[in-house]
Every structure is written in structure tokens, then in C-alpha cells.
Amino acid sequence: MFDWLKTRSARTVPPAPVRPAAPIAPTPAPAADLPLEPAPRETRGISYNPDLIRQYHEDHRQLLGLFARAKQAAEAGHWPEVETTLTTFRTALTDHLLSESIRLYTYLKQQIAGDPDSMDMMKSFSSEMNSIGKVVMSFLDGQKDLGRSPAKQGAFLPVWTEIGRTLGDRIAREEKTLYPMYQDSH
């Protein structure tokens, strides 16, 4: 029975045409001066950005402006405006903190690795800002539905004013002490 299937399928399926084999090109010999494997990429870390500190000063002005706008709106009882401004403030603060964490602190770690006193000061600034950032973000997260909660509205201004003092002090110290450490190493 299997023989019958073989002969039947051989009759119904035409044989495949035979194509001449393509000529095989010779493999070029590697040049003597080229490595056989690619060289590993050199890791350089974070590069100096001459506009970074100017951008951080601008970020600070924007954050302080948003802080003042939220405070004024709260004093006037314009809670929808407060909520909108807090959302913008949160986004701007998050972007600024992330940039500092990646661009500023990573660069400084590279540059001051051999200076224990500068390294301790930089780590202290970083740790402090992480703590401040957590408190501010937690506060902002708790302000959902601020416009519909008289209890939250009553508690908002005293805490927001204290946050403003803390951020203002921190910004002044960053601009006076931390940012001057950011210099081109070349």
C-alpha cells in the first residue's frame, strides 16, 4: 500500500526544476590592521553641559513662580486654579529633581571622586533633597479633590507656606554651594 502512495504522489507532483548552483564568492581575507571583533565602547559617564546650571536657575524661578501662584489662588479661594497650578508644579518639580539626580549628581560623583569632603557635601545635598522631595510629593498627592474639601482647604496654606520656606532655603543653598561645584573638567 505504501508503494502505491509513493508512485501515485510521484505522478501527481511534477519534479522540481533543477537550478544551477550560484557561484560562491571567495571570502575576503581580513585586513591585517583591522581587529576581528569590534572594540568595546569606551564608557565616559555623564558629560559636562555648559547650559545645565543656567537651566536649573530657570527651573527654580519657574518653581517659585508656580508656588506663588498657588498660594495667591488659595488666599483668594480659587481652588480649581490651585489644583491646576499644583499639577503643573508637581510635573516641573519631578522633572527638575530627576534631571538633578541624573545629570548633576552623577557628573559630580565622577568629578569629585577623589575629594572625600566634597563627596560628603554632595551626598548630603542629594540625601536632603530626596527627603524634601518625598515630603512635597506626599503633600501634593494628598491634595486631590482640594476644591471640594473644606477641611483640606483650611489646612492647605499653613503647610504650603512651610513647604515654600523649605524649598526657598534649599534653592538658595543649591545655587550658592552645590552648583558652583559643577565645572568642566577639561
Secondary structure, DSSP 8 states (H G I E B T S, - for coil): -HHHHHHHHHHHS------------------TTS-SS--------S---TTHHHHHHHHHHHHHHHHHHHHHHHHTT-HHHHHHHHHHHHHHHHHHHHHIIIIIIHHHHHHTTT-HHHHHHHHHHHHHHHHHHHHHHHHHHTTTTGGG-HHHHHHHHHHHHHHHHHHHHHHHHIIIIIGGG-----
